[in-house]
Amino acid sequence: MEWILFAAAVFFCASTAVFGVLWIFSRRGEKSPSLLLETVEMLKEETVRRQEENLRLSRELAKKEASVDELRNQIFKERSRSEILSHQAEELHRQISLFQADEKARDAQTDNRINELNNAVKALRDEQERVLEEERERRRREEENRTRLWNDHERDVQAKLREICKNPAFAFPFYSNTNLPDEFVKFKPDALVGFLDQYILFDAKKTGDKNPGNYIRNQVESTAEKILASGSEKCIFRIAVIVVPSSILAELKTQLYFHSGFTFLIVSPESLEPLAAAFKEIEKYAAAGQYDPSDREQIVGLIARFDTHIRKQNALNLLAAEQGLSVLEEKKRLPKELADEIEVRRAQIRTKAFSVAELQRFMNAPDDGIDSLQLSARRHGAQTPPFGSR
């Protein structure tokens, strides 16, 4: 490159000199040697000057070329830097794209979670509303059952009490509120039962009150005031019975009241028959005073034996219960696999239920029970101790 430029400069200088000589010759029209010598000297001087100028230009050209190389290096560096920046920009664009994609995904995920949360909140509210609705429906059914129970209660109690009084084992005089004794004019209880020349008051209470305890307490006070105000106080036995449904009885904290010299028993319809049996025993014991001393001694001895038997039976039941609880505690110490297997096997065992007819047969005719026990023992080849004479 440098030699090409140098040759071009020399050619330019020579051409300029030649044209200069030709111009001089054409101007003067002279062809003398002196003139030629002057011309040659001029050309030499011009050549020297041109060479010096070329040298200067070459130096400047070299400087320019160095500057151009430096600029080229700078341009290369800038291009490299630009490429690096371009790669960085592309990487940043890629990261921005990824970030935007992630942001969209996070936004979508957030929206989904918000929707899930809203759905969960709605489901929870729906479930709460369903539970509340079920609770309201349950309370409504309980209220309906309570109302129906109270409505049927009075009629059912009178029917059951009438049936018990007609039982030959009790044979109590029964009076409903439609055929009360002559002594009861102002006071009209639900039912009366004749007992020891007096009358036991039976009153079946019914109410829709949500607090039956307050209702029963108020009824006790009201009934006592009615008895005292009726003038029939001397005819009424000092124990009065108020009958409530068994479900209501479980809600009562107090089942025994004392008011105005009367004892009020709060019982369920299921307790009427045992209560009648207790009154019958009291009646028998009260009638014992009419017997002679030997009969009285025999009756007292029989009652004492009954009392001893009951106490012994209660003690045996308590001991058996304690032993049963001890066995259950030992079962808890068994390995879990055996305990689970035992529980599964126990759940498969059906407990035999005694029929009401069997219970009533043996209660009304104990001799049949003794005969049945002896027959069963002989069938299994067991010996039974002789029971007392009949």
MITORSE-409679 format. One record per residue (C-alpha): residue number from 0; residue in three letters; x, y, z. Coordinates in steps of 0.05 Angstrom, whole numbers, padded with zeros to 5 digits. Each point is the difference from the previous one (the first is absolute). Example, Ala and Ser with C-alpha at 12.3 -4.5 7.8 and 13.67 -1.06 7.14 Angstrom:
BEGIN
@tormar=0	drenlum=ALA	px=00246	py=-00090	pz=00156
@tormar=1	drenlum=SER	px=00027	py=00069	pz=-00013
This chain:
BEGIN
@tormar=0	drenlum=MET	px=00000	py=00000	pz=00000
@tormar=1	drenlum=GLU	px=00056	py=00049	pz=00019
@tormar=2	drenlum=TRP	px=00040	py=-00014	pz=-00065
@tormar=3	drenlum=ILE	px=-00061	py=00011	pz=-00043
@tormar=4	drenlum=LEU	px=-00011	py=00067	pz=00032
@tormar=5	drenlum=PHE	px=00073	py=00018	pz=-00007
@tormar=6	drenlum=ALA	px=00002	py=-00018	pz=-00074
@tormar=7	drenlum=ALA	px=-00063	py=00040	pz=-00012
@tormar=8	drenlum=ALA	px=00032	py=00060	pz=00034
@tormar=9	drenlum=VAL	px=00064	py=-00005	pz=-00042
@tormar=10	drenlum=PHE	px=-00041	py=-00007	pz=-00064
@tormar=11	drenlum=PHE	px=-00040	py=00060	pz=00020
@tormar=12	drenlum=CYS	px=00063	py=00041	pz=00012
@tormar=13	drenlum=ALA	px=00033	py=-00022	pz=-00065
@tormar=14	drenlum=SER	px=-00062	py=00015	pz=-00039
@tormar=15	drenlum=THR	px=-00004	py=00068	pz=00031
@tormar=16	drenlum=ALA	px=00073	py=00014	pz=-00018
@tormar=17	drenlum=VAL	px=-00008	py=-00022	pz=-00071
@tormar=18	drenlum=PHE	px=-00062	py=00041	pz=-00009
@tormar=19	drenlum=GLY	px=00036	py=00058	pz=00031
@tormar=20	drenlum=VAL	px=00058	py=-00005	pz=-00049
@tormar=21	drenlum=LEU	px=-00046	py=-00007	pz=-00058
@tormar=22	drenlum=TRP	px=-00038	py=00061	pz=00023
@tormar=23	drenlum=ILE	px=00064	py=00040	pz=00005
@tormar=24	drenlum=PHE	px=00023	py=-00021	pz=-00069
@tormar=25	drenlum=SER	px=-00067	py=00016	pz=-00029
@tormar=26	drenlum=ARG	px=00001	py=00068	pz=00032
@tormar=27	drenlum=ARG	px=00069	py=00022	pz=-00020
@tormar=28	drenlum=GLY	px=00010	py=-00039	pz=-00064
@tormar=29	drenlum=GLU	px=00073	py=-00004	pz=00017
@tormar=30	drenlum=LYS	px=00046	py=-00060	pz=-00006
@tormar=31	drenlum=SER	px=00066	py=00025	pz=00030
@tormar=32	drenlum=PRO	px=00043	py=-00047	pz=00044
@tormar=33	drenlum=SER	px=00003	py=00051	pz=00056
@tormar=34	drenlum=LEU	px=-00073	py=00000	pz=00003
@tormar=35	drenlum=LEU	px=-00001	py=-00075	pz=00001
@tormar=36	drenlum=LEU	px=00050	py=00000	pz=00057
@tormar=37	drenlum=GLU	px=-00041	py=00049	pz=00038
@tormar=38	drenlum=THR	px=-00060	py=-00043	pz=-00013
@tormar=39	drenlum=VAL	px=00037	py=-00062	pz=00023
@tormar=40	drenlum=GLU	px=00022	py=00036	pz=00063
@tormar=41	drenlum=MET	px=-00069	py=00022	pz=00012
@tormar=42	drenlum=LEU	px=-00024	py=-00071	pz=-00011
@tormar=43	drenlum=LYS	px=00052	py=-00026	pz=00049
@tormar=44	drenlum=GLU	px=-00020	py=00050	pz=00051
@tormar=45	drenlum=GLU	px=-00072	py=-00014	pz=-00012
@tormar=46	drenlum=THR	px=00015	py=-00075	pz=00004
@tormar=47	drenlum=VAL	px=00037	py=00010	pz=00066
@tormar=48	drenlum=ARG	px=-00056	py=00042	pz=00025
@tormar=49	drenlum=ARG	px=-00051	py=-00052	pz=-00024
@tormar=50	drenlum=GLN	px=00041	py=-00055	pz=00032
@tormar=51	drenlum=GLU	px=00001	py=00037	pz=00065
@tormar=52	drenlum=GLU	px=-00074	py=00013	pz=-00007
@tormar=53	drenlum=ASN	px=-00010	py=-00074	pz=-00016
@tormar=54	drenlum=LEU	px=00041	py=-00019	pz=00060
@tormar=55	drenlum=ARG	px=-00042	py=00046	pz=00043
@tormar=56	drenlum=LEU	px=-00062	py=-00027	pz=-00031
@tormar=57	drenlum=SER	px=00026	py=-00071	pz=00010
@tormar=58	drenlum=ARG	px=00012	py=00015	pz=00074
@tormar=59	drenlum=GLU	px=-00069	py=00031	pz=00006
@tormar=60	drenlum=LEU	px=-00027	py=-00060	pz=-00037
@tormar=61	drenlum=ALA	px=00036	py=-00046	pz=00048
@tormar=62	drenlum=LYS	px=-00030	py=00038	pz=00057
@tormar=63	drenlum=LYS	px=-00068	py=-00002	pz=-00032
@tormar=64	drenlum=GLU	px=00008	py=-00075	pz=-00012
@tormar=65	drenlum=ALA	px=00020	py=-00009	pz=00073
@tormar=66	drenlum=SER	px=-00059	py=00041	pz=00019
@tormar=67	drenlum=VAL	px=-00043	py=-00041	pz=-00047
@tormar=68	drenlum=ASP	px=00027	py=-00065	pz=00031
@tormar=69	drenlum=GLU	px=-00014	py=00028	pz=00068
@tormar=70	drenlum=LEU	px=-00070	py=00019	pz=-00023
@tormar=71	drenlum=ARG	px=-00007	py=-00070	pz=-00030
@tormar=72	drenlum=ASN	px=00021	py=-00030	pz=00067
@tormar=73	drenlum=GLN	px=-00049	py=00045	pz=00035
@tormar=74	drenlum=ILE	px=-00053	py=-00018	pz=-00051
@tormar=75	drenlum=PHE	px=00016	py=-00074	pz=00011
@tormar=76	drenlum=LYS	px=-00002	py=00009	pz=00075
@tormar=77	drenlum=GLU	px=-00065	py=00039	pz=-00006
@tormar=78	drenlum=ARG	px=-00028	py=-00054	pz=-00045
@tormar=79	drenlum=SER	px=00021	py=-00053	pz=00050
@tormar=80	drenlum=ARG	px=-00029	py=00041	pz=00055
@tormar=81	drenlum=SER	px=-00063	py=00012	pz=-00041
@tormar=82	drenlum=GLU	px=-00005	py=-00075	pz=-00013
@tormar=83	drenlum=ILE	px=00009	py=-00012	pz=00075
@tormar=84	drenlum=LEU	px=-00052	py=00052	pz=00015
@tormar=85	drenlum=SER	px=-00044	py=-00030	pz=-00053
@tormar=86	drenlum=HIS	px=00007	py=-00069	pz=00031
@tormar=87	drenlum=GLN	px=-00013	py=00031	pz=00068
@tormar=88	drenlum=ALA	px=-00060	py=00036	pz=-00028
@tormar=89	drenlum=GLU	px=-00025	py=-00065	pz=-00031
@tormar=90	drenlum=GLU	px=00011	py=-00036	pz=00067
@tormar=91	drenlum=LEU	px=-00036	py=00056	pz=00036
@tormar=92	drenlum=HIS	px=-00057	py=-00004	pz=-00050
@tormar=93	drenlum=ARG	px=-00001	py=-00075	pz=00010
@tormar=94	drenlum=GLN	px=-00001	py=00008	pz=00075
@tormar=95	drenlum=ILE	px=-00054	py=00053	pz=-00005
@tormar=96	drenlum=SER	px=-00040	py=-00047	pz=-00044
@tormar=97	drenlum=LEU	px=00010	py=-00056	pz=00051
@tormar=98	drenlum=PHE	px=-00018	py=00047	pz=00057
@tormar=99	drenlum=GLN	px=-00062	py=00024	pz=-00037
@tormar=100	drenlum=ALA	px=-00019	py=-00073	pz=-00014
@tormar=101	drenlum=ASP	px=00013	py=-00017	pz=00073
@tormar=102	drenlum=GLU	px=-00039	py=00061	pz=00022
@tormar=103	drenlum=LYS	px=-00058	py=-00021	pz=-00044
@tormar=104	drenlum=ALA	px=00005	py=-00070	pz=00028
@tormar=105	drenlum=ARG	px=00002	py=00027	pz=00071
@tormar=106	drenlum=ASP	px=-00058	py=00046	pz=-00016
@tormar=107	drenlum=ALA	px=-00038	py=-00059	pz=-00028
@tormar=108	drenlum=GLN	px=00019	py=-00042	pz=00060
@tormar=109	drenlum=THR	px=-00020	py=00056	pz=00047
@tormar=110	drenlum=ASP	px=-00066	py=00007	pz=-00037
@tormar=111	drenlum=ASN	px=-00011	py=-00075	pz=00006
@tormar=112	drenlum=ARG	px=00016	py=00001	pz=00074
@tormar=113	drenlum=ILE	px=-00046	py=00060	pz=00010
@tormar=114	drenlum=ASN	px=-00054	py=-00038	pz=-00037
@tormar=115	drenlum=GLU	px=00014	py=-00063	pz=00041
@tormar=116	drenlum=LEU	px=-00002	py=00042	pz=00064
@tormar=117	drenlum=ASN	px=-00065	py=00032	pz=-00022
@tormar=118	drenlum=ASN	px=-00028	py=-00068	pz=-00016
@tormar=119	drenlum=ALA	px=00025	py=-00027	pz=00067
@tormar=120	drenlum=VAL	px=-00031	py=00059	pz=00036
@tormar=121	drenlum=LYS	px=-00065	py=-00010	pz=-00037
@tormar=122	drenlum=ALA	px=00002	py=-00075	pz=00014
@tormar=123	drenlum=LEU	px=00013	py=00015	pz=00073
@tormar=124	drenlum=ARG	px=-00057	py=00049	pz=00003
@tormar=125	drenlum=ASP	px=-00045	py=-00049	pz=-00036
@tormar=126	drenlum=GLU	px=00022	py=-00054	pz=00049
@tormar=127	drenlum=GLN	px=-00012	py=00046	pz=00059
@tormar=128	drenlum=GLU	px=-00068	py=00017	pz=-00027
@tormar=129	drenlum=ARG	px=-00015	py=-00074	pz=-00011
@tormar=130	drenlum=VAL	px=00021	py=-00016	pz=00071
@tormar=131	drenlum=LEU	px=-00041	py=00058	pz=00027
@tormar=132	drenlum=GLU	px=-00059	py=-00022	pz=-00042
@tormar=133	drenlum=GLU	px=00008	py=-00072	pz=00025
@tormar=134	drenlum=GLU	px=00005	py=00027	pz=00071
@tormar=135	drenlum=ARG	px=-00063	py=00042	pz=-00010
@tormar=136	drenlum=GLU	px=-00035	py=-00060	pz=-00030
@tormar=137	drenlum=ARG	px=00024	py=-00044	pz=00057
@tormar=138	drenlum=ARG	px=-00026	py=00050	pz=00051
@tormar=139	drenlum=ARG	px=-00065	py=00006	pz=-00038
@tormar=140	drenlum=ARG	px=-00008	py=-00076	pz=00001
@tormar=141	drenlum=GLU	px=00018	py=-00002	pz=00073
@tormar=142	drenlum=GLU	px=-00051	py=00054	pz=00014
@tormar=143	drenlum=GLU	px=-00052	py=-00038	pz=-00040
@tormar=144	drenlum=ASN	px=00017	py=-00065	pz=00036
@tormar=145	drenlum=ARG	px=-00001	py=00036	pz=00067
@tormar=146	drenlum=THR	px=-00069	py=00029	pz=-00016
@tormar=147	drenlum=ARG	px=-00026	py=-00067	pz=-00024
@tormar=148	drenlum=LEU	px=00030	py=-00034	pz=00060
@tormar=149	drenlum=TRP	px=-00032	py=00048	pz=00049
@tormar=150	drenlum=ASN	px=-00067	py=-00004	pz=-00038
@tormar=151	drenlum=ASP	px=-00001	py=-00076	pz=00004
@tormar=152	drenlum=HIS	px=00031	py=-00003	pz=00069
@tormar=153	drenlum=GLU	px=-00062	py=00013	pz=00043
@tormar=154	drenlum=ARG	px=-00043	py=-00051	pz=-00036
@tormar=155	drenlum=ASP	px=00056	py=-00053	pz=00000
@tormar=156	drenlum=VAL	px=00013	py=00010	pz=00075
@tormar=157	drenlum=GLN	px=-00072	py=-00008	pz=00019
@tormar=158	drenlum=ALA	px=-00007	py=-00063	pz=-00043
@tormar=159	drenlum=LYS	px=00064	py=-00030	pz=00029
@tormar=160	drenlum=LEU	px=-00020	py=00017	pz=00072
@tormar=161	drenlum=ARG	px=-00070	py=-00029	pz=-00010
@tormar=162	drenlum=GLU	px=00031	py=-00064	pz=-00028
@tormar=163	drenlum=ILE	px=00048	py=-00006	pz=00060
@tormar=164	drenlum=CYS	px=-00056	py=00011	pz=00050
@tormar=165	drenlum=LYS	px=-00042	py=-00055	pz=-00033
@tormar=166	drenlum=ASN	px=00058	py=-00049	pz=00006
@tormar=167	drenlum=PRO	px=-00019	py=-00052	pz=00053
@tormar=168	drenlum=ALA	px=00069	py=00006	pz=00030
@tormar=169	drenlum=PHE	px=-00016	py=00071	pz=00021
@tormar=170	drenlum=ALA	px=-00077	py=00008	pz=-00002
@tormar=171	drenlum=PHE	px=00001	py=00074	pz=00016
@tormar=172	drenlum=PRO	px=-00065	py=00041	pz=-00008
@tormar=173	drenlum=PHE	px=00010	py=00048	pz=-00058
@tormar=174	drenlum=TYR	px=-00036	py=00066	pz=-00011
@tormar=175	drenlum=SER	px=00007	py=00042	pz=-00063
@tormar=176	drenlum=ASN	px=-00016	py=00074	pz=-00002
@tormar=177	drenlum=THR	px=-00069	py=-00017	pz=-00027
@tormar=178	drenlum=ASN	px=-00021	py=-00044	pz=00059
@tormar=179	drenlum=LEU	px=00035	py=00029	pz=00061
@tormar=180	drenlum=PRO	px=-00024	py=-00016	pz=00071
@tormar=181	drenlum=ASP	px=-00051	py=00045	pz=00032
@tormar=182	drenlum=GLU	px=00052	py=00034	pz=00043
@tormar=183	drenlum=PHE	px=00031	py=00033	pz=-00062
@tormar=184	drenlum=VAL	px=-00045	py=00056	pz=-00023
@tormar=185	drenlum=LYS	px=00045	py=00060	pz=-00008
@tormar=186	drenlum=PHE	px=00065	py=-00038	pz=-00015
@tormar=187	drenlum=LYS	px=00001	py=-00042	pz=-00063
@tormar=188	drenlum=PRO	px=00065	py=-00040	pz=-00006
@tormar=189	drenlum=ASP	px=00015	py=-00043	pz=-00061
@tormar=190	drenlum=ALA	px=-00006	py=-00065	pz=00039
@tormar=191	drenlum=LEU	px=-00005	py=-00028	pz=00071
@tormar=192	drenlum=VAL	px=00019	py=-00068	pz=00027
@tormar=193	drenlum=GLY	px=-00032	py=-00026	pz=00064
@tormar=194	drenlum=PHE	px=00052	py=-00015	pz=00053
@tormar=195	drenlum=LEU	px=-00007	py=-00013	pz=00075
@tormar=196	drenlum=ASP	px=-00068	py=00036	pz=00004
@tormar=197	drenlum=GLN	px=00029	py=00059	pz=-00036
@tormar=198	drenlum=TYR	px=00016	py=00019	pz=-00072
@tormar=199	drenlum=ILE	px=00067	py=00006	pz=-00034
@tormar=200	drenlum=LEU	px=00000	py=00057	pz=-00050
@tormar=201	drenlum=PHE	px=00027	py=-00016	pz=-00069
@tormar=202	drenlum=ASP	px=00008	py=00060	pz=-00047
@tormar=203	drenlum=ALA	px=00026	py=-00006	pz=-00071
@tormar=204	drenlum=LYS	px=00030	py=00066	pz=-00020
@tormar=205	drenlum=LYS	px=00010	py=00025	pz=-00070
@tormar=206	drenlum=THR	px=00031	py=00063	pz=-00026
@tormar=207	drenlum=GLY	px=00037	py=00029	pz=-00059
@tormar=208	drenlum=ASP	px=00045	py=00041	pz=00045
@tormar=209	drenlum=LYS	px=00073	py=-00004	pz=-00020
@tormar=210	drenlum=ASN	px=00019	py=00000	pz=00073
@tormar=211	drenlum=PRO	px=-00040	py=-00057	pz=00031
@tormar=212	drenlum=GLY	px=00035	py=00008	pz=00067
@tormar=213	drenlum=ASN	px=-00032	py=00067	pz=00013
@tormar=214	drenlum=TYR	px=-00067	py=-00027	pz=-00025
@tormar=215	drenlum=ILE	px=00002	py=-00060	pz=00048
@tormar=216	drenlum=ARG	px=00020	py=00045	pz=00058
@tormar=217	drenlum=ASN	px=-00058	py=00046	pz=-00014
@tormar=218	drenlum=GLN	px=-00047	py=-00059	pz=-00007
@tormar=219	drenlum=VAL	px=00021	py=-00027	pz=00068
@tormar=220	drenlum=GLU	px=-00014	py=00066	pz=00033
@tormar=221	drenlum=SER	px=-00066	py=00008	pz=-00037
@tormar=222	drenlum=THR	px=-00023	py=-00071	pz=00017
@tormar=223	drenlum=ALA	px=00017	py=00008	pz=00073
@tormar=224	drenlum=GLU	px=-00039	py=00065	pz=00003
@tormar=225	drenlum=LYS	px=-00060	py=-00033	pz=-00034
@tormar=226	drenlum=ILE	px=00001	py=-00058	pz=00050
@tormar=227	drenlum=LEU	px=00001	py=00047	pz=00059
@tormar=228	drenlum=ALA	px=-00055	py=00044	pz=-00029
@tormar=229	drenlum=SER	px=-00045	py=-00058	pz=-00021
@tormar=230	drenlum=GLY	px=-00018	py=-00025	pz=00070
@tormar=231	drenlum=SER	px=00020	py=-00071	pz=-00021
@tormar=232	drenlum=GLU	px=00067	py=00002	pz=00034
@tormar=233	drenlum=LYS	px=-00017	py=-00054	pz=00051
@tormar=234	drenlum=CYS	px=-00021	py=-00049	pz=-00055
@tormar=235	drenlum=ILE	px=00065	py=00005	pz=-00038
@tormar=236	drenlum=PHE	px=00060	py=-00042	pz=00017
@tormar=237	drenlum=ARG	px=00062	py=00041	pz=00016
@tormar=238	drenlum=ILE	px=00037	py=-00027	pz=-00061
@tormar=239	drenlum=ALA	px=-00022	py=00028	pz=-00068
@tormar=240	drenlum=VAL	px=00026	py=-00025	pz=-00066
@tormar=241	drenlum=ILE	px=00013	py=00044	pz=-00060
@tormar=242	drenlum=VAL	px=00012	py=-00039	pz=-00064
@tormar=243	drenlum=VAL	px=00042	py=00029	pz=-00057
@tormar=244	drenlum=PRO	px=00028	py=-00032	pz=-00063
@tormar=245	drenlum=SER	px=00065	py=-00038	pz=00011
@tormar=246	drenlum=SER	px=00037	py=00045	pz=-00049
@tormar=247	drenlum=ILE	px=-00021	py=00061	pz=00041
@tormar=248	drenlum=LEU	px=00017	py=-00035	pz=00066
@tormar=249	drenlum=ALA	px=00073	py=-00006	pz=-00023
@tormar=250	drenlum=GLU	px=00003	py=00076	pz=-00008
@tormar=251	drenlum=LEU	px=-00024	py=00014	pz=00071
@tormar=252	drenlum=LYS	px=00052	py=00015	pz=00053
@tormar=253	drenlum=THR	px=-00050	py=-00011	pz=00057
@tormar=254	drenlum=GLN	px=-00049	py=-00059	pz=00002
@tormar=255	drenlum=LEU	px=-00023	py=00008	pz=00072
@tormar=256	drenlum=TYR	px=-00037	py=00060	pz=00030
@tormar=257	drenlum=PHE	px=-00026	py=00016	pz=00070
@tormar=258	drenlum=HIS	px=-00055	py=00052	pz=00005
@tormar=259	drenlum=SER	px=-00055	py=00014	pz=00051
@tormar=260	drenlum=GLY	px=00010	py=-00067	pz=00035
@tormar=261	drenlum=PHE	px=-00005	py=-00040	pz=-00064
@tormar=262	drenlum=THR	px=00055	py=-00039	pz=-00035
@tormar=263	drenlum=PHE	px=-00003	py=00005	pz=-00076
@tormar=264	drenlum=LEU	px=00033	py=-00056	pz=-00039
@tormar=265	drenlum=ILE	px=00018	py=00015	pz=-00073
@tormar=266	drenlum=VAL	px=00000	py=-00066	pz=-00038
@tormar=267	drenlum=SER	px=-00005	py=-00027	pz=-00070
@tormar=268	drenlum=PRO	px=-00056	py=-00045	pz=-00026
@tormar=269	drenlum=GLU	px=00048	py=-00059	pz=00004
@tormar=270	drenlum=SER	px=00005	py=00010	pz=00075
@tormar=271	drenlum=LEU	px=-00074	py=-00007	pz=00014
@tormar=272	drenlum=GLU	px=-00001	py=-00075	pz=00006
@tormar=273	drenlum=PRO	px=00061	py=-00004	pz=00048
@tormar=274	drenlum=LEU	px=-00031	py=00057	pz=00039
@tormar=275	drenlum=ALA	px=-00067	py=-00037	pz=00004
@tormar=276	drenlum=ALA	px=00038	py=-00062	pz=00025
@tormar=277	drenlum=ALA	px=00034	py=00042	pz=00055
@tormar=278	drenlum=PHE	px=-00068	py=00029	pz=00021
@tormar=279	drenlum=LYS	px=-00028	py=-00071	pz=00002
@tormar=280	drenlum=GLU	px=00056	py=-00022	pz=00046
@tormar=281	drenlum=ILE	px=-00013	py=00059	pz=00045
@tormar=282	drenlum=GLU	px=-00074	py=-00018	pz=00001
@tormar=283	drenlum=LYS	px=00017	py=-00071	pz=00019
@tormar=284	drenlum=TYR	px=00047	py=00023	pz=00054
@tormar=285	drenlum=ALA	px=-00053	py=00048	pz=00027
@tormar=286	drenlum=ALA	px=-00050	py=-00057	pz=00002
@tormar=287	drenlum=ALA	px=00048	py=-00042	pz=00040
@tormar=288	drenlum=GLY	px=-00023	py=00035	pz=00063
@tormar=289	drenlum=GLN	px=-00067	py=-00035	pz=-00006
@tormar=290	drenlum=TYR	px=00031	py=-00070	pz=00008
@tormar=291	drenlum=ASP	px=00013	py=-00037	pz=00065
@tormar=292	drenlum=PRO	px=00071	py=00000	pz=00028
@tormar=293	drenlum=SER	px=00020	py=-00066	pz=-00033
@tormar=294	drenlum=ASP	px=-00024	py=00022	pz=-00069
@tormar=295	drenlum=ARG	px=00033	py=00068	pz=00011
@tormar=296	drenlum=GLU	px=00066	py=-00034	pz=00018
@tormar=297	drenlum=GLN	px=-00005	py=-00044	pz=-00062
@tormar=298	drenlum=ILE	px=-00013	py=00061	pz=-00045
@tormar=299	drenlum=VAL	px=00056	py=00040	pz=00032
@tormar=300	drenlum=GLY	px=00048	py=-00058	pz=-00008
@tormar=301	drenlum=LEU	px=-00020	py=-00008	pz=-00073
@tormar=302	drenlum=ILE	px=00011	py=00074	pz=-00013
@tormar=303	drenlum=ALA	px=00067	py=-00004	pz=00035
@tormar=304	drenlum=ARG	px=00020	py=-00059	pz=-00044
@tormar=305	drenlum=PHE	px=-00023	py=00039	pz=-00061
@tormar=306	drenlum=ASP	px=00042	py=00059	pz=00023
@tormar=307	drenlum=THR	px=00061	py=-00045	pz=00012
@tormar=308	drenlum=HIS	px=-00009	py=-00033	pz=-00068
@tormar=309	drenlum=ILE	px=-00005	py=00068	pz=-00035
@tormar=310	drenlum=ARG	px=00061	py=00026	pz=00037
@tormar=311	drenlum=LYS	px=00039	py=-00063	pz=-00017
@tormar=312	drenlum=GLN	px=-00022	py=00003	pz=-00073
@tormar=313	drenlum=ASN	px=00022	py=00073	pz=-00004
@tormar=314	drenlum=ALA	px=00067	py=-00018	pz=00032
@tormar=315	drenlum=LEU	px=00011	py=-00057	pz=-00050
@tormar=316	drenlum=ASN	px=-00018	py=00047	pz=-00057
@tormar=317	drenlum=LEU	px=00049	py=00052	pz=00025
@tormar=318	drenlum=LEU	px=00056	py=-00052	pz=00008
@tormar=319	drenlum=ALA	px=-00015	py=-00028	pz=-00068
@tormar=320	drenlum=ALA	px=00002	py=00070	pz=-00030
@tormar=321	drenlum=GLU	px=00067	py=00014	pz=00034
@tormar=322	drenlum=GLN	px=00028	py=-00066	pz=-00025
@tormar=323	drenlum=GLY	px=-00026	py=00015	pz=-00070
@tormar=324	drenlum=LEU	px=00033	py=00069	pz=00001
@tormar=325	drenlum=SER	px=00065	py=-00032	pz=00023
@tormar=326	drenlum=VAL	px=-00003	py=-00049	pz=-00059
@tormar=327	drenlum=LEU	px=-00013	py=00057	pz=-00048
@tormar=328	drenlum=GLU	px=00061	py=00037	pz=00028
@tormar=329	drenlum=GLU	px=00042	py=-00062	pz=-00011
@tormar=330	drenlum=LYS	px=-00024	py=-00003	pz=-00072
@tormar=331	drenlum=LYS	px=00028	py=00070	pz=-00012
@tormar=332	drenlum=ARG	px=00070	py=-00027	pz=00015
@tormar=333	drenlum=LEU	px=-00004	py=-00052	pz=-00055
@tormar=334	drenlum=PRO	px=00039	py=00011	pz=-00066
@tormar=335	drenlum=LYS	px=-00039	py=00045	pz=-00047
@tormar=336	drenlum=GLU	px=-00007	py=-00055	pz=-00053
@tormar=337	drenlum=LEU	px=-00032	py=-00048	pz=00050
@tormar=338	drenlum=ALA	px=-00043	py=00054	pz=00029
@tormar=339	drenlum=ASP	px=-00025	py=00019	pz=-00070
@tormar=340	drenlum=GLU	px=-00014	py=-00073	pz=-00017
@tormar=341	drenlum=ILE	px=-00037	py=-00009	pz=00066
@tormar=342	drenlum=GLU	px=-00041	py=00063	pz=-00014
@tormar=343	drenlum=VAL	px=-00019	py=-00025	pz=-00070
@tormar=344	drenlum=ARG	px=-00020	py=-00068	pz=00028
@tormar=345	drenlum=ARG	px=-00039	py=00033	pz=00057
@tormar=346	drenlum=ALA	px=-00038	py=00043	pz=-00050
@tormar=347	drenlum=GLN	px=-00022	py=-00063	pz=-00037
@tormar=348	drenlum=ILE	px=-00030	py=-00031	pz=00063
@tormar=349	drenlum=ARG	px=-00074	py=00013	pz=00006
@tormar=350	drenlum=THR	px=-00026	py=00012	pz=00070
@tormar=351	drenlum=LYS	px=-00062	py=-00040	pz=00014
@tormar=352	drenlum=ALA	px=-00058	py=00045	pz=00021
@tormar=353	drenlum=PHE	px=-00051	py=-00026	pz=00050
@tormar=354	drenlum=SER	px=-00071	py=00007	pz=-00023
@tormar=355	drenlum=VAL	px=-00051	py=00038	pz=00041
@tormar=356	drenlum=ALA	px=-00044	py=-00061	pz=00002
@tormar=357	drenlum=GLU	px=00056	py=-00042	pz=00033
@tormar=358	drenlum=LEU	px=00014	py=00054	pz=00052
@tormar=359	drenlum=GLN	px=-00073	py=00007	pz=00017
@tormar=360	drenlum=ARG	px=-00010	py=-00076	pz=00004
@tormar=361	drenlum=PHE	px=00056	py=-00011	pz=00050
@tormar=362	drenlum=MET	px=-00017	py=00064	pz=00038
@tormar=363	drenlum=ASN	px=-00073	py=-00021	pz=00008
@tormar=364	drenlum=ALA	px=00015	py=-00074	pz=00010
@tormar=365	drenlum=PRO	px=00069	py=-00011	pz=00033
@tormar=366	drenlum=ASP	px=-00015	py=-00074	pz=00006
@tormar=367	drenlum=ASP	px=00001	py=-00006	pz=-00076
@tormar=368	drenlum=GLY	px=00069	py=00030	pz=00001
@tormar=369	drenlum=ILE	px=00025	py=-00051	pz=00052
@tormar=370	drenlum=ASP	px=-00030	py=-00057	pz=-00041
@tormar=371	drenlum=SER	px=00032	py=00027	pz=-00064
@tormar=372	drenlum=LEU	px=00068	py=00006	pz=00035
@tormar=373	drenlum=GLN	px=-00003	py=-00072	pz=00027
@tormar=374	drenlum=LEU	px=-00021	py=-00027	pz=-00068
@tormar=375	drenlum=SER	px=00057	py=00037	pz=-00035
@tormar=376	drenlum=ALA	px=00049	py=-00027	pz=00052
@tormar=377	drenlum=ARG	px=-00023	py=-00072	pz=-00010
@tormar=378	drenlum=ARG	px=00005	py=00009	pz=-00076
@tormar=379	drenlum=HIS	px=00073	py=00019	pz=00007
@tormar=380	drenlum=GLY	px=00015	py=-00054	pz=00052
@tormar=381	drenlum=ALA	px=00010	py=00049	pz=00058
@tormar=382	drenlum=GLN	px=-00023	py=-00009	pz=00071
@tormar=383	drenlum=THR	px=-00042	py=00056	pz=00031
@tormar=384	drenlum=PRO	px=-00008	py=00011	pz=00074
@tormar=385	drenlum=PRO	px=-00071	py=-00010	pz=00025
@tormar=386	drenlum=PHE	px=-00040	py=00064	pz=00005
@tormar=387	drenlum=GLY	px=-00043	py=00015	pz=00060
@tormar=388	drenlum=SER	px=-00068	py=-00033	pz=00007
@tormar=389	drenlum=ARG	px=-00057	py=00033	pz=-00035
